[in-house]
Amino acid sequence: MSPLPLHATPPSSSRWHWWVLGLCFLASCTATFVLVTMTCSGRVLPGRTLAHHELSGMTREEVVEFADSLFRNATLTLSVDGKELRTPFTQTGVVIDSQAIADAALAGSGPVASFLSLLHVSPIQEISVPTSIHDSDFLSFAQKADALTGQAPICAQVRLSEDGTQHVAIAGSPGQGVDRDILRKKLITVGALLENASLSLSSSLREPELTMTQAQEAASQANEIVSTPIVLTGPKDTNFTPEESEKAQWVKVEEKEGKLVPVLNRQAVSAWVDSVVSQVDRPAINGINAVDSQGVVLRLARPAKEGRRVNNTQALREGILHALDSRSEYSGTITWDRLEAQMDERVTEAGLAGLPYRPSAGEKWVDVNLTDSTLTVFRGQEVVYGPILINHGGVGHETVTGTYHVYLKYKAQDMGCTPEWPYCERGVPWVAYWHQSYALHGAPWVKEFGIGTDESSHGCINIPVEDAHWIHDFVEIGTTVVTHY
């Protein structure tokens, strides 16, 4: 057999061997690229740091949380004239942009860059920290820095007048404090370090940042709000208006971003509305039938009095707040749900034994029950009028009890109106005196009678005007009046 020539073609099996090796290498590179793309895309490339902490492999959310965590845990030690204040950076007015930090950390970290980062060592790249100043928080911190001097400037303020009805401006005074521009610049610099830091500053004479002019303007604005007319109308056209001292509490003057700003005090407004509602709300007062031992009704002892529950409290609050905010008059109507009263029974002896007085046959007399707050007119044992609901004396002005007689009558009379009396009512109608200054009379100023509103007079028996007219015409000089519990 003759030898193969030198230029002869290698066997086909050898060529296929090289082709297979090449394909395997290509497949390996592709798989590596896909794996890196799947696992590293959207993550920080190697070599990128924040405050000298490695960020490699972090997601956007992880970078944001890491940056915020560093900032939250960093503390500033500020020295002013040798006196120190230590506080978290989060309370200095410095603000970092953690989203911008994440943008910078992830910049250029696409699939190709992630793959190529495996082929060479990346240089260290420190991510810069964008910082800014929140003016309101910065001002608060600067004032704390001033306080270290012990002679800080005193800002002009707004307070309530001595009688509590007006907002008035109070002048401030100069004092020792830190330079705001220097403090701001230094805070921005050290805040970007995201680590504990120290600053040392000297104080200088400074004027107060809130001036008397600003305080006067804020007080004027507050008083303008307070002057807004407010009235709520309740049952029987009863009007409720706040006292000036109450309305003054509805506005607070607060310091916001270096300015004095009037702010509505929602809690104070709500408290006043709630106090009005508490006067309108009332439980139902059951009526009482006087019955004998067998349950037979002898007479009505006390009329039922339906209750009320206000159903638009929140609307009244919001209406007042909107009116104050817009400086517009507000007149609100209180609405309520009626609460039905029931009838109870009270066992009472029949005849004279069940009465508080032993009248002669046909005798006119008046029964005033201070427990039930009722008045009933009798002729002998027969009820001729009532019972009606009345009001009597309150604490310190209790109505006397006993058996008395009418001794003086007026169709109308001024009551009080002299120095020894703490009140004055002109033209009180249908008056019948039965003991000293105690009288039965009409009370046109009273909106509610009976239990719940009953202890409201200075000792007299207050009666609805129409009922008082009938009683005045019925009783005579000498008619018996019995008051009892």
Summary of the structure (lengths in Angstrom):
residues: 485
radius of gyration: 43.9
end to end distance: 148.7
largest distance: 167.6
contacts: 1446
relative contact order: 0.08
helix: 31%
strand: 33%
